[in-house]
């Protein structure tokens, strides 16, 4: 991973998750819906505050999708989940 990139590594995927089959173990999630993921698993909400990454997907309603930018095998990809 390039030093300028930040993100979190996917350790496992729940078989019942909507991400199952789209994300793979060891993928690096770089951003969700345009929000950069920091190495500590947080995202900026403004200049002074950060929230945990989980806030981004927990705020979604059933049927709403996420745009995930990830790094897999050195290649940047986008997935809609």
Buried (B, 14 or more C-beta within 10 A) or exposed (E): EEEEBBBBEBEEBEEEEBBEEBBEEEBBBBBBBEBBBBEEBBBEEEEEEBBEBEBBBEEEEEEEEBEBBBBBEEEEEEBEB
